[in-house]
Amino acid sequence: MWQIHPFRDGNTRTICVFIQKNLNTLNIKTNNDLFKENSIFFRNALVRSQYSNKEQNIDYDYSYLINFFENLLLNSNNNLSNDDLDLKEKNISKKIIHSL
């Protein structure tokens, strides 16, 4: 749904509301705090979960979204740092750094 949202802006906010509404219908109560405090991380985790580049050996990575939802649903304390999402920080290769 995040990828097919028809508007230029608001995709992440739309997904946040959609997730919260769906969880509420399942009687799983959440609030907006985690989304609000980690909005950039959540958006980047969505992007990272859908990014792959076979030439550079980069596969889809859902681990960041999993960490976010573990914090949201299980009261875990996973680190939600944008630095972890940055492929440049991981020094995967010079070729990747220049292509981003």
Secondary structure, DSSP 8 states (H G I E B T S, - for coil): -TTT--SSS-HHHHHHHHHHHHHHHTT----SHHHHHTHHHHHHHHHHHT--BGGGTB----HHHHHHHHHHHH-------HHHH-TTTTT--HHHHHH-
